[in-house]
Amino acid sequence: MTPPDHPTPSGTADAALLDLELSDPPTPNDAWQAVTPLQHHGPAAAPPRDPFVEERPVPLPGSTGEHLLQRAYGTEKRARKFYDDQVLDHLNPQMKEFIGRMEMAFVATSDSHGECDSSLRAGPPGFLEVLDDRHLCYPEYRGNGVLASLGNISENPHVGILLVDFVTDLIGLHVNGKARIVEDADLRSIYPALPAEFDRGRTPERWVVVQVEEAYIHCRKHIPRMVPVLRTRSWGTDDVKRKGGDYFESKGMPRPWHRPEPVGSRDC
C-alpha cells in the first residue's frame, strides 16, 4: 500500500523544519540573526535553503518556505502535480476571458518591512484590462487619500491578486507579479485603446500595471454561490452610518497616533 503524501505533521521532519511554520519573519536589521529557528540547531545563522532549488534548471514556482514545508509535511507529490498542471508564468486565453468578465478583485500588497494590506477593487466587467499575455492593469480612482496599496507598491512591487466568480462557475484565479504605478495619461499614450467610459462617470487618476509571474486556479470546493442584486446606496442621506462612512463607529475611539486639533484652529 502506497503511503499517503499528506501524513500527520508531527514527526514527519526534524525540528528545524517543523519550527519554520511558527517562525517569526526576519527584520532588515536582524538579517536572520536570532529569529530563524535554524539557529537553535547549529552554529550557522543563514537563511533556510530551498530543498528543490538544485533539482531543475528552472526554479519551481513558490517560495522557499512553502517548499520546505512541503518536504516537512510530505506534500511534495501533490505540490509538484499542482505546479506542473495548474501554474503558468503568463495568462492563457481562458484566463484572459475570465479576467475580462470579473467585476471585483482582491489585491494584496506589503511594504518594505513585510507589513500587509488587502484591498477590494471593483467595477463593471472588464475593469481589469489585459494588456498582453504577461501584463494586466486596473484603474485607481480618487479615494480616501490614504493610498495604502499604492504606498506599499512604491516600496515593494510584489502583489497578489485574487479574482473569484461567485455567481456562475464558482472558480477563482490567482495572479501574482510585480506592479508599477503609471499615470493615466502616460498609460493611454502607450495603450490608446484603454476605455474612456467608467462606472458612475469616474475617471482614473492612475493605473497599476502588473507584470505576471504566476497565474493559477483557486479551486471551487469552498467558494460560496452568490446572486447579484441591484446596487443601491444611500448617497442622498446625511446619516453617516447609512452611507458607510463610519459603519464601525470608530470615529470617536481613542488611538495612539491621534492628535486633537488645538482649540481655535478651525475656521469660524
C-alpha positions in Angstrom: 0.0 0.0 0.0 1.4 3.4 -1.0 1.7 5.7 2.0 -0.3 8.9 1.7 1.5 12.1 0.7 -0.1 14.1 3.5 0.9 12.4 6.8 0.2 14.0 10.1 2.8 16.8 10.5 4.1 15.7 13.9 7.2 13.6 13.5 7.5 13.9 9.7 10.6 16.1 9.8 13.3 17.2 12.1 12.6 20.0 14.5 14.4 22.6 12.4 11.9 22.2 9.5 8.8 21.9 11.6 9.7 25.0 13.6 9.6 27.0 10.3 5.8 27.1 10.4 5.8 29.2 13.5 9.0 31.2 12.9 9.0 34.9 13.1 10.0 36.8 9.9 13.4 38.4 9.8 13.8 42.1 10.1 16.1 44.0 7.8 18.4 44.8 10.7 18.4 41.3 12.1 19.3 39.7 8.8 18.3 36.4 10.1 20.2 36.8 13.4 18.3 35.4 16.3 15.0 35.0 14.5 15.3 31.8 12.4 14.7 28.6 14.2 17.6 27.0 12.3 20.0 29.0 14.6 18.9 26.8 17.5 20.0 23.6 15.8 23.5 24.5 14.8 26.1 27.3 14.8 25.2 28.7 11.3 22.7 31.6 11.1 21.9 31.5 7.4 18.5 31.7 5.6 16.9 28.3 5.1 17.9 26.7 1.8 15.3 25.7 -0.7 15.4 21.9 -0.9 14.3 21.9 -4.5 16.5 24.7 -5.9 19.1 22.4 -7.4 16.7 19.8 -8.9 15.7 21.6 -12.0 17.4 24.1 -14.3 14.4 26.5 -14.0 13.3 27.1 -10.4 9.9 25.8 -9.3 7.2 28.3 -8.6 6.6 29.3 -5.0 8.7 30.3 -2.0 11.5 28.6 -0.1 9.1 28.4 2.9 6.4 26.5 1.0 9.0 24.1 -0.5 10.4 23.4 2.9 7.0 22.8 4.4 6.1 20.5 1.5 9.1 18.4 2.4 8.3 18.6 6.2 4.7 17.6 5.8 5.1 15.2 3.0 3.0 17.0 0.4 5.8 17.3 -2.3 4.0 14.9 -4.7 0.7 16.9 -4.6 2.5 20.2 -4.8 4.6 19.1 -7.8 1.5 18.0 -9.7 -0.2 21.3 -9.0 2.9 23.3 -10.2 3.1 21.2 -13.4 -0.7 21.1 -14.1 -2.0 24.4 -13.0 0.6 27.2 -12.6 1.6 29.3 -15.6 4.0 32.2 -15.9 1.6 34.1 -18.2 -2.1 34.5 -19.0 -3.6 32.0 -21.4 -6.7 32.7 -23.4 -9.0 31.1 -20.8 -7.5 33.3 -18.1 -7.9 36.4 -20.2 -11.5 35.7 -20.8 -12.1 35.1 -17.1 -10.4 38.4 -16.1 -12.4 40.2 -18.8 -15.7 39.4 -17.1 -14.8 39.9 -13.4 -16.4 42.7 -11.5 -14.1 42.7 -8.5 -10.6 41.7 -7.3 -8.9 41.3 -4.0 -5.4 42.9 -4.1 -2.7 42.0 -1.5 0.4 44.2 -1.1 3.0 44.7 1.6 5.5 47.4 2.4 9.3 47.0 2.5 9.0 45.6 6.1 6.6 42.9 5.0 3.5 44.5 6.7 0.5 43.6 4.7 -2.7 45.2 3.3 -5.5 43.6 1.4 -7.9 45.7 -0.5 -11.0 45.3 -2.7 -11.1 46.7 -6.2 -14.4 46.7 -8.2 -16.0 48.0 -11.4 -18.0 46.8 -14.4 -16.9 43.7 -16.2 -13.6 44.3 -17.8 -12.5 47.0 -15.4 -9.2 45.0 -15.2 -7.6 45.3 -18.6 -5.4 42.6 -20.0 -2.7 44.3 -22.0 -1.0 41.2 -23.2 0.0 37.6 -22.1 2.2 39.0 -19.3 0.6 42.2 -18.3 -2.7 43.4 -16.9 -3.7 46.7 -15.3 -6.5 48.1 -13.1 -7.6 51.8 -12.5 -7.1 53.8 -9.3 -9.7 56.4 -8.6 -10.0 59.2 -6.1 -10.5 57.6 -2.7 -9.9 58.4 1.0 -6.4 59.7 0.3 -4.6 57.1 2.3 -3.1 55.3 -0.7 -2.3 52.2 1.3 -1.9 49.8 -1.7 -0.1 52.3 -3.8 2.2 53.2 -0.9 3.1 49.6 -0.5 3.7 49.1 -4.2 6.0 52.2 -4.2 8.2 50.3 -1.6 7.7 46.7 -2.6 6.4 45.9 -6.1 5.2 42.3 -5.3 1.4 42.0 -5.5 -1.1 39.1 -5.3 -4.5 39.4 -7.0 -7.4 37.0 -6.4 -10.4 37.0 -8.7 -13.4 34.9 -7.9 -16.5 34.0 -9.9 -19.1 33.6 -7.1 -22.0 33.6 -9.5 -21.6 31.3 -12.5 -18.6 28.9 -12.5 -17.6 29.1 -8.8 -13.9 29.3 -9.5 -11.0 31.6 -8.8 -7.8 32.8 -10.4 -4.7 33.9 -8.6 -2.4 36.4 -10.4 0.9 37.2 -8.7 3.6 39.5 -10.1 5.4 42.8 -9.9 3.5 46.1 -10.1 4.3 49.6 -11.0 2.2 52.8 -10.8 1.5 54.6 -14.1 -0.3 57.9 -14.5 -3.5 57.8 -16.7 -2.2 60.0 -19.5 1.1 58.1 -19.7 -0.6 54.7 -20.0 -3.0 56.0 -22.6 -0.2 57.2 -24.7 1.1 53.6 -24.8 -2.3 51.9 -24.9 -4.8 54.3 -26.6 -7.5 51.6 -26.6 -8.0 51.9 -22.8 -11.6 52.6 -22.0 -12.8 56.2 -21.8 -16.1 55.5 -20.1 -16.1 54.3 -16.5 -18.6 53.3 -13.8 -20.6 56.3 -12.5 -18.6 58.7 -14.5 -15.4 58.2 -12.5 -12.1 58.9 -14.2 -8.9 57.0 -13.3 -6.2 59.2 -11.8 -3.6 56.5 -12.4 -3.2 52.7 -13.1 -1.5 49.8 -11.5 0.3 47.7 -14.2 1.1 44.2 -13.1 3.8 42.0 -14.8 2.5 38.5 -14.4 4.9 36.0 -12.8 2.4 33.3 -11.7 -1.2 32.6 -12.7 -3.1 29.6 -11.3 -6.5 28.3 -10.3 -8.3 28.7 -7.0 -10.5 25.6 -6.7 -14.2 25.8 -6.3 -14.6 23.5 -3.3 -15.3 26.2 -0.7 -16.4 29.1 -2.9 -20.0 30.1 -1.9 -22.6 30.7 -4.6 -23.9 34.3 -4.6 -26.7 36.0 -6.5 -26.0 39.5 -7.8 -28.6 42.2 -6.9 -29.0 45.8 -7.8 -26.5 48.0 -6.1 -28.3 50.7 -4.1 -26.5 53.3 -2.0 -27.9 56.0 0.4 -25.9 58.7 -1.1 -28.6 61.3 -0.6 -28.8 60.9 3.2 -27.0 62.8 6.0 -26.8 59.6 8.1 -23.1 58.8 8.1 -23.7 55.2 9.1 -26.2 54.5 6.3 -23.7 55.9 3.8 -21.0 53.6 5.3 -18.6 56.4 6.3 -18.5 55.4 9.9 -20.1 52.0 9.9 -17.9 50.6 12.6 -18.3 53.7 14.8 -14.6 54.2 15.1 -14.5 57.9 14.6 -14.7 58.8 18.3 -12.5 56.0 19.6 -9.0 56.8 21.1 -5.9 55.8 19.1 -2.2 56.3 19.9 -1.5 58.5 16.8 -4.5 60.8 17.2 -3.6 64.4 18.0 -6.7 66.6 18.6 -6.8 69.9 16.9 -5.8 72.9 19.1 -8.7 75.0 20.3 -9.3 77.8 17.9 -7.6 76.2 15.0 -10.7 75.7 12.9 -12.2 78.4 10.7 -15.3 80.0 12.1 
